[in-house]
Amino acid sequence: MVGLVNYIRESFEELRDHVKWTPLQELQKMTLVVVVFSVIFALIIWLADTILSEVFKVYFDLL
């Protein structure tokens, strides 16, 4: 049990003293970039799905 407590304490010390955290302003910019590209990618996938659905519908109606 003592080993677990030491592990947790050392982990918090490592996070507090040795990890270089990204500045908040840079983190917000990167998050915005990810959100914008995710929305664009989702719209492209939706458009491709819609077009392919219509193509297959026309194809199977011809059969």
N, C-alpha and C positions, 0 to 999 in steps of 0.2 A: 504494500500500500504506500509506503514511503517513496518507493521508486516512481510510482504514478504521480504523486504530488510534486516531486522534484521535476519530473518531465514536464508537467503542466506549467510550473513556475518558470522553468528555463525557456519554454516555448514563448510565454508572454514576454520575458525579458528579451528574447531574440527579436520578436516583432516590434517591441518598443525601441530598442537600442540599435539594431543592426539593419533593419529593413528600410530601404529608401522608398518612401511612398510618393506616388505621383501627385503633383500639385492639383488642387481642386479645379482650377480653371482649365488646365490641360485635360483633366479627366472628363470634364463636362464637354469639351470640344470633341474628344474621341468618342464619347457616348453618342453625341449628336450625329457624328459621321456614321457610326454603326447603325443607328436608327434609320437615317435617311437611306443608306444602301439596302437595309433590310426591307424597307417599304418599296423601294424601286425594284428589288429582286422579286418580291412577292407580286407586284403588279405585272412584271414580265412573265412570271409563271402562270398567273391567272389568265393573261392574254393568250399565251401559248395553249393553255388548256381549253379555253373557249374556242379558239380557232380550230384546234384538232378535233374537238367534239363536233363542231359543225361539219368539218370535212368528213369525219367518219359517218355522221348522220346522213349526209348526202350520198356517200358511197354505198351505205347499206340500203338506202331507199332505192337506189338504182338496181340493186340485185333482186 
